[in-house]
Amino acid sequence: MLLRPVAALAATASSGEAAGPRAASDEIESMFTHLESALVALEFLDPADPKKLMPRLRRLFARSGLEREEVNILRGIAKHILLKTRRDGEA
């Protein structure tokens, strides 16, 4: 997997690309619920001892000003994590 250097990502972000519509607050809240479920399924987040993971993720994503399409991408990732962990749990 090839990752782009941070400088290249920053240049792309500031290159004047048209941004899509911002995600509505209810869409973002649904994304966080979905993401949290996926992180629990992965055992990355312990619901009995969540520490500060979700508030920190909220701050991180709040700084980015999520677009609707970006929320959909993150929800798609969460969906596939949940599907995969459920399949693996049945095997």
C-alpha positions in Angstrom: 0.0 0.0 0.0 1.4 3.3 -1.0 0.8 6.3 1.2 1.2 9.9 0.1 3.6 12.1 2.1 1.9 14.6 4.4 3.2 17.5 2.4 1.6 16.1 -0.7 -1.7 15.7 1.1 -1.6 19.3 2.4 -0.9 20.5 -1.1 -3.8 18.6 -2.5 -6.1 19.9 0.3 -5.1 23.5 -0.5 -5.1 23.2 -4.3 -8.5 24.7 -4.7 -10.4 21.4 -5.1 -14.1 22.0 -4.7 -15.2 20.7 -1.4 -18.4 18.7 -1.1 -21.3 19.6 1.1 -20.6 19.5 4.9 -22.1 16.7 6.8 -25.1 17.5 9.0 -24.7 17.0 12.8 -27.1 14.1 12.8 -25.1 12.3 10.1 -21.9 12.8 12.1 -23.5 11.5 15.3 -24.7 8.4 13.5 -21.2 7.9 12.1 -19.7 8.1 15.7 -22.2 5.5 16.9 -21.4 3.3 14.0 -17.6 3.8 14.4 -17.8 3.1 18.1 -19.6 -0.2 17.5 -16.9 -1.2 15.0 -14.1 -0.3 17.4 -15.8 -2.4 20.1 -16.2 -5.3 17.7 -12.5 -5.1 16.9 -11.7 -5.1 20.6 -9.9 -1.8 20.1 -12.3 0.0 22.4 -13.3 -1.6 25.7 -16.8 -0.3 26.6 -16.2 -1.0 30.2 -13.1 1.2 30.2 -13.4 3.5 27.2 -10.9 6.1 28.5 -10.9 9.1 26.2 -10.8 7.5 22.8 -14.2 8.6 21.5 -13.9 12.2 22.7 -10.5 12.4 21.1 -11.8 11.0 17.8 -14.6 13.6 18.0 -12.1 16.4 18.3 -9.9 15.0 15.5 -12.8 14.7 13.1 -14.3 18.1 14.2 -11.0 19.8 13.2 -11.4 18.3 9.7 -14.8 19.7 9.0 -16.2 16.4 7.6 -18.0 16.4 4.3 -21.0 14.2 3.7 -19.0 11.9 1.4 -16.3 11.5 4.0 -18.9 10.5 6.6 -20.2 7.9 4.2 -16.7 6.6 3.6 -16.1 6.2 7.4 -19.5 4.5 7.8 -18.7 2.1 5.0 -15.4 1.2 6.8 -17.3 0.6 10.0 -20.0 -1.5 8.2 -17.3 -3.8 6.7 -15.5 -4.1 10.1 -18.8 -5.2 11.7 -19.6 -7.6 8.9 -16.1 -9.1 9.0 -16.1 -9.5 12.8 -19.5 -11.1 12.8 -18.5 -13.6 10.1 -15.3 -14.4 12.0 -17.3 -14.9 15.2 -19.6 -17.4 13.5 -16.7 -19.5 12.1 
